[in-house]
């Protein structure tokens, strides 16, 4: 499994989501990364109004904020 957080520069919600994902993925030993939606026109068009967006294996899991229990369940099932 791989988690990606779609973010943008100067986004406080993105910073909070990154910290939450880092903690949860660290606990579970799951790889994660970030990607700037503004660096890719297709991502910006699809997700630009929803950042931060949490993706698991390329599929949208959630957006705006991390639901910690839900993310843990998705990563352990």
N, C-alpha and C positions, 0 to 999 in steps of 0.2 A: 504494500500500500504506500501511496505517496500523497501527501497533503500539500496543496499550494494555496497561498493566500494572495489574492489579487488586491493590490494596494495602489496608492498614489502618494506622491510627495506631499508633505504638510497636511496629512490626514490623521487627526488624533484618534479617530475610531480605528484606523488601520494600525496605528501603534499599539492600541489596546488589544486588537485581535492578534497581532503578531506575538505579543507577550503571552497571551492565553494559549495560542497554538504551540508556541515553543515549550511551554510548561507541560501541556498534555502530551505532545509528541515525545518530549524528553522522557516522561514517565513510562510511556509505552514502547519506546525504542522505534518510533515511526519516523521515517525521513520526511522533511518538510522544506519548503522554500517559499520565496515571495516572487511575484512578478508585477511589474508596474503596468497598469492598464493603459496608461497614457503613452507607453512606448510601442503599442501595437494597435493600429487603427481598428482592427476587427474586435479585439478585446474591449477597447474603449466604446465602440458602438453597442456591443452587447451588454457589457457590465459596468460601464462608466458611471451610471447613476446609482449603482448598488454597492459600491466599495465600502468596506472590505467584503470580498466574496471568498468563502472557504470552498475549495474544490478538493474532492477525494478521487484520486485516479482519473482526473479530467472531467468529473461530473460535479455539478453544483450541489453542495451540501447545505449551505446557508449563506446569509449575507447580513450586513450591518453590525452584528455582534456575534460572538462565539457562545453557543449554548454548550457549556462544558460537558454536562452529563450526556447530552445527545451526541456530541463529537466522540467522547470516550466509547459509547456504545457502538457507534458506527465503525470505530477503529478496532474493536475487539470482537465483533461478530463475524 
